Amino acid sequence: MGFFKRFFKKVGDVNKGEAAVSELESELYVESPEEEAMDYWVEMAQNIIVNVVKVTNNSIDRAFVLIDMREQPSFDVFYQLEGRLVMWNQLEDTFIKEQIENELLPQASSVASSVNDNFSEVEHSKIAFAELQFEWATGAWFSHVIWEDDNHANLAKEDILSKWFNNLSIEIKTQSLDSDTKLSWYP
């Protein structure tokens, strides 16, 4: 969380009586550039999850996104509906599919470049892949990052997607929809 956002949140807490005035001093620090780059990634991941869920009119149980941030950035989106996983293009609502295809998926390139440019500027490894999960019942979301210097960064996107999808297809059968627990990642 950036300095101003963090500081004004604390001011709000003080105004509501949820924090003491003396606690304001604890927020008077500037994060390192690496922390700021990481915060930016977290904010971007949250926005992706919000948009992936919002586009369905909140009609899903869980949402999953595989983000490829390498040379040809892409989003692969799938959902849990009525006890099964479906890829975004298997949804029945044509309007939702068109919005995903025309508005959400084209953002992958700009997301990848803006996030990874921040990491490059602070001489941090770039993100090769990211996996995001969202659970509607609890509002919980989770993120798993595969950095470019990780051994798994060289896996084919199709391999990661198919194995993650297959693992989740099995796991959702035993994981309650209000578990507030992350499901498995692949790899």
N, C-alpha and C positions, 0 to 999 in steps of 0.2 A: 504494500500500500504506500503510495507516495506521501511525501511530507505533509502537504496541505490537506489531503484527504484524511490522513491519520490524525493530524492535529485538530481539524474541525470536527471529526467524529468524537474526539475526546472532549472538546468544548461542548458539544451536544450532550454528552454523557454528564458533564458537570452541570449544565443547565437543567437537566432532568433530575438531578440529585443522585445519579447513579455512580458518580465519581467525585472525589474531593478535588478542590481547586489545586491543591499541592501536586496532584497527579499530572497536571498539564506539563510540568517541567520534564517529566519522563518522555514526552513526545517530541521534545526539541532536539532532534538529531536528524541528520540527513543520511539516507541509506547509501550504501556503496553502489557504484554503477552496475555491478553484477546483480545486486539485490533488486535494483530498479528494472533491469532486463527480465529477471525472473518474475517480478510483480506484473510486468507488462504481459508476459506469456500467460500468467494465471488469469489476468483480466480478459485477454483474448479468448482463452479456453472457455471461460464462463460465458462470454458473448456467443460463442459458437454453440454451446449447449442450449442457451436460451433460445437462439434462433431455430435450432433443429427441433426443439420441442414446440415452440410457438407456431411454427409453420403448420403443424398438424392440428392446430386448435386445441392443444393439450389433450389429445385423444389417445395417447399411447401410455403403456405401463412403464416402459424403459426405453431409453435412446442410447445409441452407440455410434461413435464416429471414429474412423481411422483416418488420420491426417498424414499424408505423405508430403514431407517438406523438402524433398530432395530436388533433383533437376526438373521434374515435371509434377509440381504440386497438385494434390487432389484431396477431396473429401470423399470418403465412402461412408454412407449413412445407412444404418438399419435400426429397426425398432422391435420391441417386444409388444405384441398385441394378442390378447386372448390366448396366452400360453405358448405362443410360437414366435420365432424371429422371422422378420420379413425385411428384405432390402427396400429402400425407399421407392424404387421403381415398381415394386409389387403391390404398393398401396392401391386401394380401390378408387380413391378420390383423385380425379384427373387434375383438378385445380391445385391440390397440394403437391402432386408430382411436378406440375409445371413450375410452381414457385420454387421447389427445391432445385430443379434443373436449371431454371433461368436466373434465379436470384441468389441462392445459397452456394451451389457448387462452383460458380465462377469466381467466388471470393477466395478460393484456395491459394491462388498465386500471390495475391496481395497480402494475405495473412502470413504465408511462409516467408515472403521477403521482408516484411516489416518485423516479424518476430526474430528471424535469424539475423537480420542486419543489426538489431540491438545486441544479440549475443556476440556477433563478430566484432562490434565496436569495443566490447569489454574483453576481447580475446578469450571468450568462452566457447566451448564446443557448440555447434549448431544442433538443432533438433532434426533428426532424420525422420522419425515417425512419432506420432502421439496417438494415444488411444484414450477416448473419453467415454465415460458412462454417466447416465443420469437415471435416477429412480423417482418416478412421479409421486408415489405415495408419501415419501419422506422428504422429497426435494434434495436428496443427497446427490452429489456428483463427485466423480473421481477421475483422476488423470494419471496416465502412465506415459513416460517419455523414454524414447530410445534415442540417445545422443549419437551424433555422427561418428564418434570415436568408440562406440560400443560394437562388439563383434556382430550383434544382430542387425546393425545398420545396413548391412549388405544383403539382407534377405529380400527376396522379391515381394513387392506389395501384395500381389495376389496370394502368395503363400501365407503371409501374415493374416490377411483378411479371411481367407478360407479356414485356416486353423482356428483363429479366434472365434469366428462365427460358429464353427462346428463345436468347439468347446463350450461356448455359451448356450448353444441349442440344448445341450445335455444339462448344463448347470441350472438353467432357469426352471427346470422341472422340479427342482428340490429347494430352490431359494425363494422364500416368500417375497411378495411384492412390497412389503414394508420393512424389509430387513435392515435398511440403513447400513448395509455392508457392501463393499465392492465385490464384484464378481471377478473371475479370473481374467488374466491378461495373456496374450500370446505375443511374443515369446516370454 
